[in-house]
């Protein structure tokens, strides 16, 4: 615990209150205003939130020449019954910091990401063409598609635009590779692409929404609870990599009708996964730390959720008025 004594202009009172609220200050008091217009206030904060408080005050002290912040250690603090609650809060904050570091790593395009993406796409393409489910599952295990998608949703929850830009760039790059490689493969090898595993990824139905929503929810839940995300990563990859690969194959082979089915399925899965993960992050209390970031996060959340919901509604209506997507798929299967 630390005792902070702050000397700032009287006009900074509202900002001080917001900082105190954001760092979960144990107590906040204001003293009378001095003749020079400066006012002393003091607050008690935990060691964990101390740096955040210092950073917040440093942003508003620049224009006030006489401003000061003094930090003193606290030897004892009563009542002690709040210690257990404080411990839980600190553990929760530490968990959020761990999640943030992991999300930041997952949003970067590096050599490992590119290598795993290329290898998993090649393996998935071969498995789909040869109708080998074991090979397809193997591709799901090494596919690195979980990280950037969840990082994108996480960044919207905390209002981090830099992380959001980085993660969406990584997501788009991953989808580009997952589509372009199978497309060139299909163009290079002139053969019929009518394997059941291929055609099943052009099958668009209302079940696709439920499956993708469950995948996104399970992924974000595994992240926030500290559980292993390996199996969940396979689940998310299964919803993204095969449809993307099939989309590339159908484009490369000139089958536009089945390519539309695969493209719609891929878009449904992307939208549902991101929407579900955002809802879980919100339920789990993933919020910005600094008060001035909360407004940005609020705007990002509204735009984020509204965009995905609108896209899902459009896709839902599209499927409803275009049953030919399913008919083409089933007719393709029956011809084989």
N, C-alpha and C positions, 0 to 999 in steps of 0.2 A: 504494500500500500504506500502511496505517496501523497504528500500534501502540496498542492499547487497554489501559490499566491500570484495573482495576475493583476497587473496594472495597465489598464487600457482606458481609452476615452469612453465617456458615458454612452456614446452612440453605438458602442460595440456590445451592449448588453444582450441583444437578441441573438447575436452570433455566438456569444459565450454560452447562452442557454442551449443553443443547438449543438454546440460542441460537447457540452456536459451531457446532453441526452445521448449523443452518438457514442461517447466513450463510457456510457453507463456510470457516470460519476455517483459516488455514494452520498455526496452532499454538495450543495452549492449555496453560497452566501454572497451578498453584495453589501459593501460598506458605503457610508455616505460619500457623496461626490466632493472632491477637494475644490479649492478655489480656482485651480488651473484647468478644471474640467475633467481631470483624470479621476478614475474610480478604482478602488481595490476590490477585487473579488477573490474568493478562494474556493477550491473544490478538492475532493478526495477521490483519487482514481486508483485502480489496481495496477500492479506492475506491468501486466500484459498490455493494458490500454494506454500506458504512459507515453510511448513513442507516438502513438496516433494523436494523442492530445497535443504533444509538442509540435508535431507536423501541422496540425490544424491552426494552432496559435501563430506559428511562424508565417503563415500565409496572410495574416491580418495585421502583423506588427510592423511591416515595412514602412507604412505611411505615418506611423505614430512614433515620433522621435523619443518620447519619454516612456514608451511602453516597456514593460518588463514581465518576465515570468520566472518565479523562484520555485525551486523544487526541493522539498524537504522530506526526509524519511520519516515514517511513522513507526514508533517502537511498539505500540499496542493500539488495538482498535476494538471497541465494544459497540454493539453486542456481538458476541462470537457466533451466534446461531446462523449468521449469514455466510459463514465460511464455506459450508457445504454447497450452498447455492452458487457462491462465487467460483468455487472449484469447478463446478459443472459448466458454468458459463465460459470459463477460461479454456476448458477442454473442448467445448463446442467451437470457440473461436480458433483454437489451434487446428481443429479438424478442417475448418473452412480454409485456413491458410494452406494446409496440405493439399486440399482439393484444388486450390487456385494454382499452386506450383505444378501439379499434375496436368491441369487443363492448359497451362501455358506451354508446357512441353509438347502436348498433343496437338497444339495448333501450328507448330512449325513444320515447314517442308525441309526435311533433311535427307541425307543419303540413305538412312535406314528406312525411312518412310517410302521413298521412291522405290528402293529395291524390293521391299516387301509387297508394295502395290503392284509392281510389274510382274513379279513371280506369281503372286496370288491370282492376277488376272489371266496369265498364261495357263496356269493350272486349271482355273475355273472354266476357261474356254475349251480346253481339251476335254475336261470332264463332261461339259454340256454337249459337245458334239458327239462324243462317244457314249453318251447316255450312262455314264458311270457315276453313281451317287457318291461312292467312297472318295473319288478324286475331288468332287465338288465340295464335300465336307472338309477335305484337307485344305482346299483353297480358303475356306471360311476361317479356318484356324489361324492362318498366317495373314489374312487380310487386315490392314490397319485402319479400317474405316470407322470404327467406334469412336476413337479419340477426338478427331476434329469435329464430328457432328455434335457430340456432347459438349465440347468446348464452345461451340457456337451458341448453344442454348444457355450454357453457364454464363458466358460473357454478357448475354442479354439480361440475365437475372441480376448481375452486379453493376450493369451500366458501364462496362469497360469497352469502349469503342475500339481501342487498339487491339484488344484480344479478339473482339468480334470480327474485325477486318482480317486479322491473321487467320482465324479459324475458317471463315467463309472462303478465303483464298485457297486454303488447304483442301477444303471439301470439294470445291469446283475443280481443282487440279486432279484430285483423286477420281472424280467422276469422268473427267476428260480422258484420263489414261485407261479407265475401266471400259470406256466405250470405243476409243480410237484403236486400241490394239486388236480387239476382236473384229473390228470392221476391216482392218487391213488383212487379218487372217482369212476372213471370208472372201475378200476380193482376190487373195492369192491362190486359194484352193477352190476351184470351181466344182462344187458338189452340192447335193441336196441336204439341206439342214432341216430335217423333220423328226429328230429324236424327241421322244416324249419329255425328257428333261428340258429341252429347249422350248417346246410348245407350251409346257406348263407355266413358263415365265412370261407368256403373253396372255395368260388367263387372268382377266381382271374381273373381280367380283367384290361384293360388299364385305366379304370376309377379309379382304386385303387390308381394309381400314383397321379392323380389330387387331389383326396380327401385328401390324406395324405400330399401332398405339401401345400394345403390350410390350413390344421390343424396346421402344423408347422409354417407357416407364420403368421397365426392369433395368435398363442400362443406367439411368440416372439414380435409381434406388441403390444399385450396387456401389456407385461412386460415393454417395452421401453416407452410406452405412459402413463403408470400409470393407465390404465383402469382395471376394474375387470377381473381377469383371471379365475373366477369360471366356467362360462359357457364354456370358451375356454378349461379349464381343462377337462370338460366333453367330449368335442369334441376330444381332444387328447386321453383320456382314451378309448373312443369308438373305436379308431383306433388301440389300443394296447391290452387292457385287453381281449376283446372277442376272437380275433384270438389266443392269447396265451392260453386262457382257452380251446378253441376248439382243439388246437394242443395237449394239455395234454389229453383231453378226447379221441381223436382219437388214440393217442399212447396207452393209457390205455386199449382201447377196441380192439386194434389190427387192426384198419383200417388204414393201411399205406398210401393208395392212397389219402384219404381225409386228412390225417395228413400232407402230402406233400403240398396239396393245402393251408391248414391253415398256415403252416410254411412259404410258399412263400409269402402269404398275409401279415403275421406279419413282415417279413423281408423288404418287400416293404414299409410298413407303417413306420417302424423304420428309414429306410434310408431316405425316403422323408421328414419326420418330421424334422430330424436333418439337412438335407441339406437346406431346406427352412428357418429354423430358423437362420442358419448361414448367409445366404444371407441377411436376414432382419437386423440382428445385424450389418453386414457390411454397409448396406445402412444407418442405423441410426447412424453410426459413433462410434460404440463401439470399442475402441482401447486401447492399453496399455498406462499407464501414463509415465513410465520411458523409456528413449530412448533405454536402453540396452535390454528391454523386447520386443521392437518392432520387432527385428530380430527373436526372438523366436516365436512371434505371427505370423509373416509372414511365417515362416517355417510350423508352426502348421496349419495355414489356407490352405496352399497349399496341405499339406498331407491330411487334413480333407476333403476339398471339393473334391479333386481328388479321394479319397477312396470311398466316397459316390456316386460320379458320375459313377465310374467304376462299383460299385455294382449294381446301377440302370440299367446301360446298360446291364450287364450280366442278370439281372432279366428280362428285357424287351425282350432280345433275347431268354431267356429260355421260356417265355410265348409264344412267336411267334412260336417257333419250338416244343412246347408241348401243343397243344390245348386239349390234353387228360385231362388236369386239369379241364377245363371247362366241358368237356363231362362227366367226372365222377361225377361232382357235379350235373349236370342237370339230369343224369340218376338216381342218388340217389334220387333226388326230385320226379321224375316221378314214381319211384317204390313205393314211399309212397302214 
